[in-house]
Amino acid sequence: MLRAAPVPRPPAIVKTKKNIHFEFDQELVREPLLYKINRSFDVVVNIRGASVTDQGGFIALELEGEADEVQRVLDYLRGEGVRLGEGLGGQER
């Protein structure tokens, strides 16, 4: 009896979660940053907190995805002029 060769499994995709917070000035208040992240990158965005006024804003996010893709999001945000920080920006739970 002939047996079919086992089908090789693709390597497991390792996902990572990263908590970040960022601040932005008045010029970026009307920019759809989260929309652009959602449409342009293969990450899950979980908003953990936010405060936005006409003068600027603060957003705390949890990003989940492959490490390289999460890094691409961080690079994108820096390129847009936001100030990034690690963690959620307050006491994390």
Sequence and secondary structure as in RCSB ss.txt:
>XXXX:A:sequence
MLRAAPVPRPPAIVKTKKNIHFEFDQELVREPLLYKINRSFDVVVNIRGASVTDQGGFIALELEGEADEVQRVLD
YLRGEGVRLGEGLGGQER
>XXXX:A:secstr
              EEEEEEEEEEEGGGTTS HHHHHHHHSS EEEEEEEEEETTEEEEEEEEEEEHHHHHHHHH
HHHHHT EEEES SS   
